[in-house]
Amino acid sequence: MRVIILGTGGVGVVVAQELEQHPDITDLAVADVDLSRAKQLVGKTARLKAHRVDATDYGQLKKLLQGFNLVINALPPECNQNVMRASWSNGTHYLDMASGTIQGETIDESLQKQLELEEDWKKSGLIALLHAGITPGITNIVAREGVDRLDRTTHIIIRNFGRIDSHETISLWSPVTALRDKAAEPLVFKNGAFQRVQPFQGEEEYDFPGIGKNSVVYYEHEEVCTLPRFIQGLRDVEYKMGGFDVTKYRILFKEGLLNDRPIKMNGFQVSPLQLLAAMTPPTITPEDLEKKIHDGTIRGSASSRLVEIQGEKDHRKSTLSFQILHPDVCQAFQRVWGANHISYATGISAAAFAKAILKGKIERRGVFPPECLESEARSFIFDGVKQHDIRVEQQSP
């Protein structure tokens, strides 16, 4: 099997190193618009081949992907449409980790463009597995597991908390993407219908096991877009995020500093969000991450993802709760060069989903998210991530 990973950022680095020793892969390649980054990764492994590709150029993509059996898209969501089209035209299975909030388009709008390709992919007998990371990804198959244990499910809520222990501001991904996500009007599914709410609404203090009470708010995320579409009978689906200063960002939002529309200032057109992003430290490089861990600037991290499924079992109300845990930032870097705790959990999970495709564990064809996977495929993926200390633990009632 021939596999290519597009993007050599934090997640692509992890996926590549995890798949390097896979016995079913005869040819493993990475590609990035920055060839030096791809070559740097090749220097860390024995089997990788490096390519340069501009993913905004469909012609380049189509030519590069010829002959590959699986494309793993670890690029920004803006590239999804091009990569999907080039993959399909070459008869290649496809996997990504997010639809993402991009300029002028919500996650749901981006997702719907992908889902519109369903018939083409299905007729071609190809898999386009969307949102196959940790969250979304593992959260989706955990939700499906809970749904399958109940007779009837009405409500799914996902609470995500993450905090890095440092006296400096550490950017684990693009500051522009992070700010856009916070400024987006979150999609929620209430009383059987999708609706938008204002950013930073739905605040609650939630007691995360092993971490303690922390504030979480509604947050724009892929699970809310897909779970109601692919799991029948749901009435409510919510996603809440914590780990950042809710009060600070709520003020920035109210003052217009998270607005991406340019304003005129001293004769220049300036986007407040872009300006704020430019004043934020850039995404940390593997080299800087290693240095800051070793000198104590980064001391660790705390993360928890809770998936709560409410419904009925044997005609009685029932609630199932599952916690997803994984190594902290220091442990992740020790395990995989260049990884932080988020890229580690996302990359290892994506690799497990990819292995399920390579091993023929996924029967369905077409364009779909992880909650559509069969029980055997879900078990295969759970076993795969568990080997890397990504654990799913059911919480006591």
C-alpha positions as CSV (number, residue, x, y, z in Angstrom):
1,M,0.0,0.0,0.0
2,R,1.2,3.5,-0.9
3,V,0.3,6.3,1.6
4,I,1.0,10.0,1.4
5,I,0.6,12.6,4.2
6,L,-0.1,16.1,3.2
7,G,1.3,18.7,5.7
8,T,4.3,18.4,8.0
9,G,3.0,20.5,10.8
10,G,2.5,19.2,14.3
11,V,-0.1,16.5,13.4
12,G,1.5,15.4,10.1
13,V,4.8,14.9,12.0
14,V,3.1,12.5,14.4
15,V,1.2,10.6,11.8
16,A,4.3,10.0,9.6
17,Q,6.4,8.7,12.5
18,E,3.6,6.4,13.7
19,L,3.0,4.9,10.2
20,E,6.6,4.5,9.4
21,Q,6.8,0.9,10.7
22,H,3.4,-0.2,9.5
23,P,4.0,-3.6,7.7
24,D,1.3,-3.0,5.0
25,I,2.8,0.3,3.8
26,T,5.3,-0.2,1.0
27,D,5.8,3.5,0.2
28,L,5.3,6.3,2.7
29,A,5.6,9.9,1.6
30,V,5.1,13.4,3.0
31,A,4.5,16.6,1.1
32,D,4.4,20.3,2.2
33,V,4.6,23.7,0.5
34,D,7.8,24.1,2.5
35,L,10.1,21.3,1.2
36,S,12.7,22.0,3.9
37,R,10.1,21.0,6.6
38,A,9.3,17.8,4.7
39,K,13.0,17.0,4.4
40,Q,13.6,17.7,8.1
41,L,11.0,15.1,8.9
42,V,12.6,12.6,6.5
43,G,15.8,13.1,8.4
44,K,14.1,11.7,11.5
45,T,12.9,8.5,9.8
46,A,14.3,5.9,7.4
47,R,11.5,5.2,5.0
48,L,9.9,8.6,4.2
49,K,10.1,10.4,0.8
50,A,9.6,14.2,0.7
51,H,7.8,16.2,-1.9
52,R,6.9,19.8,-2.4
53,V,3.3,20.6,-3.2
54,D,1.1,23.8,-3.2
55,A,-2.3,22.4,-2.1
56,T,-4.0,25.4,-3.6
57,D,-2.9,24.2,-7.0
58,Y,-5.2,21.4,-8.1
59,G,-3.0,20.4,-11.0
60,Q,0.0,19.9,-8.7
61,L,-2.1,17.9,-6.2
62,K,-3.6,15.6,-8.9
63,K,-0.2,14.8,-10.3
64,L,1.4,14.2,-7.0
65,L,-1.3,11.8,-5.7
66,Q,-1.2,9.5,-8.7
67,G,-0.6,5.9,-7.6
68,F,-1.3,6.3,-3.9
69,N,-3.9,4.2,-2.1
70,L,-4.5,6.6,0.8
71,V,-4.2,10.3,1.2
72,I,-4.0,11.7,4.8
73,N,-4.8,15.3,4.8
74,A,-3.1,17.1,7.7
75,L,-3.3,20.5,6.0
76,P,-5.5,23.5,7.0
77,P,-9.2,23.0,6.3
78,E,-9.0,25.6,3.4
79,C,-7.3,22.8,1.4
80,N,-10.0,20.1,1.9
81,Q,-11.9,20.6,-1.3
82,N,-8.8,20.5,-3.5
83,V,-7.4,17.5,-1.8
84,M,-10.7,15.6,-1.9
85,R,-11.2,16.3,-5.6
86,A,-7.6,15.3,-6.4
87,S,-7.9,12.1,-4.3
88,W,-11.2,11.1,-5.9
89,S,-9.9,11.7,-9.4
90,N,-7.0,9.3,-8.7
91,G,-9.1,6.6,-7.1
92,T,-7.5,7.2,-3.7
93,H,-9.0,6.8,-0.3
94,Y,-9.0,10.0,1.8
95,L,-8.8,11.0,5.5
96,D,-8.9,14.4,7.2
97,M,-9.1,15.6,10.7
98,A,-11.4,18.7,10.5
99,S,-13.6,20.8,8.3
100,G,-12.6,23.9,10.3
101,T,-13.7,27.5,10.5
102,I,-12.2,29.3,7.4
103,Q,-12.6,32.9,6.3
104,G,-16.2,33.5,5.1
105,E,-17.3,29.9,5.8
106,T,-18.5,28.1,8.9
107,I,-17.6,24.5,9.8
108,D,-21.0,23.4,8.9
109,E,-20.9,25.1,5.5
110,S,-17.5,23.6,4.8
111,L,-18.7,20.1,5.9
112,Q,-21.8,20.3,3.7
113,K,-19.6,20.9,0.6
114,Q,-17.7,17.7,1.5
115,L,-20.9,15.7,2.0
116,E,-22.2,16.8,-1.4
117,L,-19.5,14.6,-2.9
118,E,-21.0,11.5,-1.3
119,E,-22.5,9.9,-4.4
120,D,-19.3,10.2,-6.5
121,W,-17.2,8.6,-3.7
122,K,-19.8,5.9,-3.1
123,K,-20.1,4.9,-6.7
124,S,-16.3,4.8,-7.0
125,G,-16.1,2.4,-4.1
126,L,-13.8,4.9,-2.2
127,I,-13.6,6.0,1.4
128,A,-13.6,9.7,2.4
129,L,-13.3,9.6,6.2
130,L,-13.8,13.0,7.7
131,H,-12.9,14.4,11.1
132,A,-10.6,11.4,12.0
133,G,-8.5,12.8,14.9
134,I,-9.0,13.0,18.6
135,T,-11.8,15.7,18.8
136,P,-13.5,15.3,16.4
137,G,-12.7,11.7,15.8
138,I,-12.4,9.6,18.9
139,T,-15.1,11.7,20.5
140,N,-17.4,10.7,17.7
141,I,-16.9,6.9,18.1
142,V,-17.2,7.2,21.9
143,A,-20.5,8.9,21.3
144,R,-21.6,6.1,19.0
145,E,-20.5,3.5,21.5
146,G,-22.7,5.1,24.2
147,V,-25.7,5.4,21.8
148,D,-25.4,1.7,21.0
149,R,-25.6,0.8,24.7
150,L,-28.9,2.7,25.2
151,D,-32.3,1.9,23.8
152,R,-32.9,5.5,23.0
153,T,-30.6,8.5,23.0
154,T,-31.8,12.1,23.2
155,H,-28.8,14.3,24.3
156,I,-25.0,14.2,23.7
157,I,-22.8,16.9,25.2
158,I,-19.0,17.0,24.8
159,R,-16.9,19.0,27.2
160,N,-13.3,19.7,26.2
161,F,-10.7,21.2,28.6
162,G,-7.0,21.8,27.8
163,R,-4.4,23.9,29.6
164,I,-0.6,24.2,29.2
165,D,1.4,24.9,32.3
166,S,3.7,27.8,31.4
167,H,4.3,31.4,32.4
168,E,4.5,32.3,28.6
169,T,1.8,32.3,26.0
170,I,2.3,29.1,24.0
171,S,0.6,28.8,20.6
172,L,0.0,25.1,19.7
173,W,-1.6,25.9,16.4
174,S,-2.2,28.9,14.1
175,P,-3.2,32.0,16.2
176,V,-5.5,33.1,13.3
177,T,-7.3,29.7,13.4
178,A,-7.5,29.8,17.2
179,L,-9.0,33.3,17.2
180,R,-11.4,32.6,14.4
181,D,-12.7,29.5,16.3
182,K,-13.3,31.6,19.4
183,A,-15.0,34.4,17.5
184,A,-17.3,32.0,15.6
185,E,-21.0,31.8,16.5
186,P,-21.2,28.2,17.9
187,L,-23.6,25.8,16.3
188,V,-25.8,23.9,18.7
189,F,-28.5,21.3,18.1
190,K,-31.5,22.1,20.4
191,N,-34.9,20.5,20.4
192,G,-34.2,18.8,17.1
193,A,-33.0,21.8,15.2
194,F,-29.7,23.5,14.4
195,Q,-29.3,27.0,15.7
196,R,-26.5,29.6,16.2
197,V,-25.7,31.2,19.6
198,Q,-23.5,34.1,20.5
199,P,-19.8,33.3,21.3
200,F,-19.0,32.5,24.9
201,Q,-22.6,31.6,25.8
202,G,-23.7,28.5,27.8
203,E,-21.1,29.0,30.5
204,E,-20.9,26.5,33.3
205,E,-18.5,25.4,35.9
206,Y,-17.7,21.7,35.3
207,D,-15.8,19.4,37.6
208,F,-13.4,17.5,35.3
209,P,-12.1,14.3,37.0
210,G,-8.5,14.7,38.1
211,I,-8.4,18.4,37.1
212,G,-11.2,20.1,39.1
213,K,-13.8,22.8,38.3
214,N,-13.3,24.9,35.2
215,S,-15.4,27.2,33.1
216,V,-16.6,25.9,29.7
217,V,-18.7,27.6,27.0
218,Y,-20.4,26.7,23.8
219,Y,-17.7,26.3,21.0
220,E,-17.9,25.9,17.3
221,H,-16.9,22.3,16.6
222,E,-17.4,19.5,14.0
223,E,-19.2,17.0,16.3
224,V,-22.3,19.2,16.5
225,C,-22.5,19.3,12.7
226,T,-22.3,15.5,12.2
227,L,-23.8,13.7,15.2
228,P,-27.4,14.9,14.6
229,R,-27.1,14.1,10.9
230,F,-25.8,10.5,11.3
231,I,-27.3,9.4,14.6
232,Q,-31.1,9.2,14.4
233,G,-33.4,10.4,17.2
234,L,-31.1,13.0,18.9
235,R,-32.8,16.0,20.4
236,D,-29.8,18.0,21.7
237,V,-26.1,18.1,20.9
238,E,-23.7,20.5,22.4
239,Y,-20.0,21.1,22.4
240,K,-18.3,23.1,25.2
241,M,-14.7,24.2,25.5
242,G,-12.6,25.4,28.4
243,G,-9.0,26.0,29.3
244,F,-8.7,29.6,28.1
245,D,-9.6,32.9,29.8
246,V,-13.3,33.1,29.0
247,T,-13.7,36.6,30.5
248,K,-10.8,38.0,28.6
249,Y,-11.9,36.7,25.2
250,R,-15.5,37.7,25.8
251,I,-14.3,41.3,26.4
252,L,-12.1,41.1,23.2
253,F,-15.2,39.9,21.3
254,K,-17.5,42.7,22.6
255,E,-14.9,45.3,21.8
256,G,-14.7,44.1,18.2
257,L,-11.1,42.8,18.4
258,L,-12.0,39.4,17.2
259,N,-13.6,40.8,14.1
260,D,-11.9,39.6,10.9
261,R,-13.4,42.4,8.7
262,P,-10.9,45.2,8.0
263,I,-11.4,48.6,9.5
264,K,-9.9,51.9,8.3
265,M,-7.1,53.2,10.6
266,N,-4.7,56.0,9.8
267,G,-5.5,55.5,6.1
268,F,-4.9,51.7,6.2
269,Q,-7.3,48.8,6.1
270,V,-6.6,46.6,9.2
271,S,-8.3,43.5,10.4
272,P,-8.5,43.6,14.2
273,L,-8.3,39.8,14.4
274,Q,-5.3,39.6,12.0
275,L,-3.6,42.3,14.1
276,L,-4.2,40.5,17.3
277,A,-3.0,37.2,15.7
278,A,0.2,39.0,14.5
279,M,0.8,40.1,18.1
280,T,0.4,36.6,19.4
281,P,3.4,34.2,19.5
282,P,3.5,32.1,16.3
283,T,2.8,28.3,16.4
284,I,5.6,26.8,18.4
285,T,8.2,24.8,16.3
286,P,9.4,21.4,17.4
287,E,12.8,22.9,18.2
288,D,11.4,25.6,20.4
289,L,9.0,23.2,22.1
290,E,12.0,21.0,23.0
291,K,14.0,23.9,24.3
292,K,11.1,25.2,26.4
293,I,10.4,21.8,27.9
294,H,14.1,21.3,28.8
295,D,14.5,24.8,30.4
296,G,11.3,24.5,32.4
297,T,9.3,27.2,30.5
298,I,6.8,24.5,29.7
299,R,6.2,22.4,32.8
300,G,3.3,20.2,31.7
301,S,-0.3,20.3,30.6
302,A,-3.8,19.1,31.6
303,S,-6.4,17.8,29.2
304,S,-9.7,16.0,29.5
305,R,-12.5,15.3,27.1
306,L,-15.8,14.2,28.5
307,V,-18.5,12.7,26.3
308,E,-21.9,12.4,28.0
309,I,-24.8,10.5,26.4
310,Q,-28.3,10.8,27.9
311,G,-31.3,8.7,27.0
312,E,-33.2,5.6,28.1
313,K,-32.3,2.0,28.9
314,D,-35.1,-0.6,29.8
315,H,-37.6,2.3,29.9
316,R,-35.6,4.1,32.6
317,K,-33.6,7.4,32.2
318,S,-29.9,6.6,31.8
319,T,-26.7,8.7,31.4
320,L,-23.3,7.3,30.3
321,S,-20.2,9.4,30.6
322,F,-16.8,8.6,29.1
323,Q,-13.5,10.5,29.7
324,I,-10.8,10.5,27.0
325,L,-7.2,10.9,28.5
326,H,-3.8,11.1,26.8
327,P,-0.2,12.0,27.7
328,D,0.7,15.5,28.7
329,V,2.9,17.8,26.6
330,C,6.2,16.6,28.1
331,Q,5.3,13.0,27.8
332,A,4.1,13.4,24.2
333,F,7.4,15.0,23.1
334,Q,9.4,12.2,24.7
335,R,7.3,9.7,22.8
336,V,7.3,11.3,19.4
337,W,9.7,14.0,18.1
338,G,8.0,17.3,17.5
339,A,4.8,16.4,19.2
340,N,2.8,18.4,21.8
341,H,-0.1,16.8,23.7
342,I,-2.7,18.0,21.2
343,S,-0.8,17.0,18.0
344,Y,0.2,13.7,19.7
345,A,-3.4,12.8,20.5
346,T,-4.7,14.0,17.1
347,G,-1.9,12.4,15.1
348,I,-2.0,9.0,16.9
349,S,-5.7,8.9,16.5
350,A,-5.6,9.8,12.8
351,A,-3.0,7.0,12.3
352,A,-5.3,4.5,14.0
353,F,-8.2,5.5,11.7
354,A,-5.8,5.2,8.7
355,K,-4.7,1.7,9.8
356,A,-8.4,0.7,9.9
357,I,-8.7,1.7,6.2
358,L,-5.4,-0.1,5.3
359,K,-6.5,-3.2,7.1
360,G,-9.9,-3.3,5.4
361,K,-11.8,-2.8,8.7
362,I,-14.1,-0.2,7.2
363,E,-16.9,-1.6,5.1
364,R,-18.8,1.6,4.3
365,R,-18.0,3.6,1.2
366,G,-18.6,7.3,0.5
367,V,-18.1,10.5,2.5
368,F,-18.8,10.1,6.2
369,P,-17.6,10.9,9.8
370,P,-16.4,8.4,12.4
371,E,-19.7,7.8,14.1
372,C,-20.7,5.9,11.0
373,L,-18.0,3.2,11.5
374,E,-19.0,-0.3,12.3
375,S,-18.4,-1.9,15.7
376,E,-15.4,-3.9,14.5
377,A,-13.7,-0.8,13.1
378,R,-14.4,1.2,16.3
379,S,-12.9,-1.6,18.5
380,F,-9.8,-1.7,16.2
381,I,-9.3,2.0,16.6
382,F,-9.8,2.0,20.4
383,D,-7.2,-0.8,20.7
384,G,-4.8,1.1,18.4
385,V,-4.9,4.3,20.4
386,K,-4.8,2.5,23.7
387,Q,-1.3,1.1,22.8
388,H,-0.1,4.8,22.9
389,D,-1.8,5.6,26.2
390,I,-4.8,7.3,24.8
391,R,-7.5,5.9,27.0
392,V,-11.3,5.9,27.1
393,E,-12.6,5.5,30.7
394,Q,-16.3,5.1,31.6
395,Q,-17.1,7.3,34.6
396,S,-19.2,6.1,37.5
397,P,-22.8,7.5,37.6
